[in-house]
Amino acid sequence: MNKIYKSMLTLSWVGMIVFGATSVFAQQGDTLVVEWLTEDGSDVLKNSLYETIIADTNEAGERFENRVYKLQQGGFYYIQEAIQNDGWHLNIVGEKGDPSDPFKNPPMLQITSREDATVTGKMFNIRGDLTLKNVILNGKTTDGGLQYEIVDVRYDNGRFIFDNVIFEYSQWGLIGFYSPGADIFYTNNTVRNFLSETQPWGGRGFSVWADADTIWAENNSFVNIGFTVMQVEGAS
């Protein structure tokens, strides 16, 4: 299957950087195209998005401004370590899928176990602004586990954009906003199969735990949700 996917990738590479033997990306101006297969196309990379992001600095260790991390159509981006942005805008945009072709799904993000079989509790620790578009965010690990709020948002007065994202599988919810003064834009998303097996309060589209400035939710679909599409708890 991986070779089939590989044959369908038609990116024009401007440059290539290899981190160890695991992470590969191509640079196109302010956009980094993150690879998800090994160079020979025989296997799926582990942690390529994480390693690309943490290594993406200049010689002084400063982040590049206006950087977009582009994920490839049909790709599987397995995450072993939580991705964290400390005061800078994390902008991840996937290539859109093709509903008429099962091999051209939007890129999928999913937690997988480390070499020692341990698993990170979070996919993203958001400590800056965030944009996430055109991806599938899978809340079930490759081992079948269901983690709690794998997107943990804690950045006061931040701007958080989720657009055209498919969120699937959770016993509680995939996103928790703990950011006073947040501007939350939640548009064109699909949320499906959020069902708790242990309690009546699990299964929520997203949770807001601090007083927000703006919550804009438009044109979203919620399918098979066990509790509520949105929960504002201890906040306004």
C-alpha positions as CSV (number, residue, x, y, z in Angstrom):
1,M,0.0,0.0,0.0
2,N,2.8,2.4,0.8
3,K,4.3,2.0,-2.6
4,I,0.9,2.8,-4.1
5,Y,0.8,6.0,-2.1
6,K,4.3,6.8,-3.1
7,S,3.6,6.5,-6.8
8,M,0.9,9.1,-6.4
9,L,3.0,11.8,-4.8
10,T,4.0,14.3,-7.5
11,L,5.6,17.1,-5.5
12,S,8.3,19.2,-7.2
13,W,11.1,19.3,-4.7
14,V,12.9,22.6,-4.3
15,G,15.3,21.3,-1.6
16,M,15.6,18.4,0.7
17,I,16.9,18.1,4.3
18,V,17.2,14.8,6.1
19,F,17.2,14.7,9.9
20,G,18.9,11.5,10.8
21,A,17.1,8.7,9.0
22,T,13.6,9.7,9.9
23,S,12.4,13.1,8.9
24,V,12.3,14.7,5.4
25,F,10.8,17.9,4.1
26,A,11.0,20.1,1.0
27,Q,11.2,23.8,1.2
28,Q,9.0,26.0,-1.1
29,G,9.4,29.6,0.0
30,D,7.6,30.0,3.4
31,T,6.2,26.5,3.0
32,L,7.8,23.2,4.1
33,V,6.4,20.1,2.6
34,V,6.7,17.4,5.2
35,E,7.4,13.8,3.9
36,W,5.7,10.8,5.4
37,L,7.4,7.9,3.7
38,T,11.0,6.7,3.9
39,E,13.1,7.8,0.9
40,D,12.7,4.4,-0.9
41,G,8.9,4.4,-0.2
42,S,9.0,1.1,1.7
43,D,7.8,2.3,5.1
44,V,6.0,5.1,7.0
45,L,8.2,7.5,8.9
46,K,7.7,7.9,12.6
47,N,7.7,11.4,14.1
48,S,8.6,13.2,10.9
49,L,6.3,16.2,11.6
50,Y,7.6,16.6,15.1
51,E,11.2,16.4,14.0
52,T,10.7,18.8,11.1
53,I,9.1,21.4,13.3
54,I,11.6,21.4,16.2
55,A,14.5,21.6,13.7
56,D,13.1,24.4,11.7
57,T,15.1,27.3,13.0
58,N,17.9,29.6,11.7
59,E,21.5,29.4,13.0
60,A,20.6,31.6,16.0
61,G,17.8,29.1,17.0
62,E,15.0,31.5,16.0
63,R,11.8,30.4,14.4
64,F,11.1,31.4,10.8
65,E,8.1,33.8,10.5
66,N,5.1,32.9,8.4
67,R,6.1,29.3,8.1
68,V,3.5,26.8,6.8
69,Y,4.0,23.1,7.3
70,K,2.3,21.4,4.4
71,L,1.2,17.8,4.7
72,Q,0.7,15.5,1.7
73,Q,-2.5,14.1,0.4
74,G,-3.0,10.5,1.4
75,G,-0.1,10.7,4.0
76,F,0.0,9.1,7.5
77,Y,1.8,11.3,10.0
78,Y,2.5,9.3,13.1
79,I,3.4,11.2,16.2
80,Q,5.5,9.9,19.1
81,E,6.3,13.1,20.9
82,A,3.9,16.1,21.7
83,I,4.4,19.0,19.3
84,Q,4.7,22.3,21.2
85,N,4.8,25.9,20.0
86,D,6.1,28.4,22.6
87,G,4.8,31.8,21.7
88,W,4.9,31.4,17.9
89,H,2.2,30.6,15.3
90,L,2.0,26.9,14.4
91,N,0.5,26.7,11.0
92,I,-0.3,23.2,9.6
93,V,-2.2,22.8,6.3
94,G,-2.9,19.6,4.5
95,E,-3.5,19.0,0.8
96,K,-7.3,18.5,0.4
97,G,-8.5,15.0,-0.2
98,D,-10.5,13.7,-3.2
99,P,-13.8,12.1,-2.0
100,S,-14.0,10.2,-5.3
101,D,-10.7,8.4,-4.7
102,P,-10.1,6.3,-1.6
103,F,-6.3,6.7,-2.0
104,K,-6.5,10.5,-1.9
105,N,-7.7,11.1,1.6
106,P,-6.6,14.2,3.5
107,P,-3.4,13.6,5.5
108,M,-4.0,11.9,8.8
109,L,-2.3,12.7,12.2
110,Q,-2.2,9.9,14.7
111,I,-0.3,9.1,17.9
112,T,1.8,5.9,17.7
113,S,3.9,4.2,20.4
114,R,7.6,4.9,20.9
115,E,10.3,2.2,20.6
116,D,9.9,1.3,24.3
117,A,6.1,0.9,23.8
118,T,5.2,4.0,25.8
119,V,2.8,6.5,24.3
120,T,2.6,10.3,24.6
121,G,-0.5,11.7,26.2
122,K,-0.8,14.7,23.9
123,M,-0.4,15.3,20.2
124,F,-0.2,19.1,20.5
125,N,0.6,21.3,23.5
126,I,-0.5,24.6,22.0
127,R,1.3,27.5,23.6
128,G,1.0,30.0,20.8
129,D,-1.4,30.7,17.9
130,L,-2.6,27.7,15.9
131,T,-3.9,27.1,12.4
132,L,-4.9,23.5,11.5
133,K,-6.6,22.9,8.1
134,N,-7.4,20.1,5.7
135,V,-6.3,17.1,7.8
136,I,-7.8,14.1,9.6
137,L,-7.1,14.2,13.4
138,N,-7.4,10.6,14.7
139,G,-7.9,10.4,18.4
140,K,-7.3,6.6,18.6
141,T,-3.6,5.6,18.8
142,T,-2.2,3.0,16.4
143,D,-2.4,0.6,19.4
144,G,-6.2,1.3,19.9
145,G,-5.9,3.6,22.9
146,L,-8.0,6.7,23.4
147,Q,-6.1,9.7,25.0
148,Y,-7.7,12.7,26.8
149,E,-7.8,16.0,24.9
150,I,-4.8,15.3,22.7
151,V,-4.9,19.0,21.6
152,D,-4.2,21.0,24.8
153,V,-4.6,24.7,24.2
154,R,-3.1,27.1,26.8
155,Y,-2.1,30.5,25.3
156,D,-3.9,33.6,26.6
157,N,-5.5,35.8,24.0
158,G,-4.5,33.5,21.3
159,R,-6.0,32.9,17.9
160,F,-7.0,29.3,17.1
161,I,-8.3,28.3,13.7
162,F,-9.6,24.8,12.8
163,D,-10.9,24.6,9.3
164,N,-12.0,21.6,7.2
165,V,-10.6,19.1,9.8
166,I,-12.1,15.6,10.3
167,F,-11.9,14.8,14.0
168,E,-12.6,11.1,14.8
169,Y,-12.6,8.8,17.7
170,S,-12.6,10.0,21.3
171,Q,-14.2,8.9,24.6
172,W,-14.1,12.5,25.9
173,G,-13.0,15.1,23.3
174,L,-9.9,15.9,21.2
175,I,-9.6,19.6,22.0
176,G,-9.5,21.5,25.3
177,F,-9.3,25.3,25.3
178,Y,-7.8,26.6,28.6
179,S,-6.9,30.1,27.2
180,P,-8.5,33.2,28.6
181,G,-9.4,35.7,25.9
182,A,-9.1,33.2,23.1
183,D,-10.4,33.8,19.6
184,I,-11.6,30.4,18.4
185,F,-12.7,29.8,14.8
186,Y,-14.1,26.4,14.2
187,T,-15.4,26.1,10.6
188,N,-16.3,23.4,8.0
189,N,-15.2,20.6,10.3
190,T,-16.6,17.0,10.7
191,V,-16.6,15.5,14.2
192,R,-17.5,11.8,14.4
193,N,-17.6,8.8,16.7
194,F,-17.0,10.6,20.1
195,L,-18.6,8.1,22.5
196,S,-17.6,7.4,26.1
197,E,-17.8,3.9,27.5
198,T,-17.3,5.0,31.1
199,Q,-19.3,8.2,31.8
200,P,-22.3,10.3,30.6
201,W,-20.2,13.5,30.1
202,G,-17.8,12.1,27.5
203,G,-18.2,12.7,23.8
204,R,-18.0,16.4,23.1
205,G,-17.0,18.3,19.9
206,F,-14.7,20.6,21.9
207,S,-14.5,22.0,25.4
208,V,-13.9,25.6,26.5
209,W,-12.5,25.9,30.1
210,A,-11.7,29.6,30.3
211,D,-13.5,32.8,29.4
212,A,-13.2,33.3,25.6
213,D,-13.3,36.4,23.6
214,T,-14.7,34.9,20.4
215,I,-16.1,31.5,19.5
216,W,-17.1,31.3,15.9
217,A,-18.5,27.9,14.9
218,E,-20.0,27.6,11.4
219,N,-20.8,24.8,8.9
220,N,-19.7,21.9,11.1
221,S,-21.1,18.4,11.1
222,F,-21.3,16.3,14.3
223,V,-22.1,12.6,13.8
224,N,-22.4,10.0,16.5
225,I,-21.6,12.3,19.4
226,G,-22.3,11.0,22.9
227,F,-22.7,14.2,24.9
228,T,-22.7,17.6,23.2
229,V,-21.2,19.4,20.2
230,M,-19.6,22.1,22.5
231,Q,-19.2,22.5,26.2
232,V,-18.3,25.7,28.0
233,E,-17.5,24.6,31.5
234,G,-16.5,27.1,34.3
235,A,-16.2,29.8,31.6
236,S,-18.2,32.2,29.6
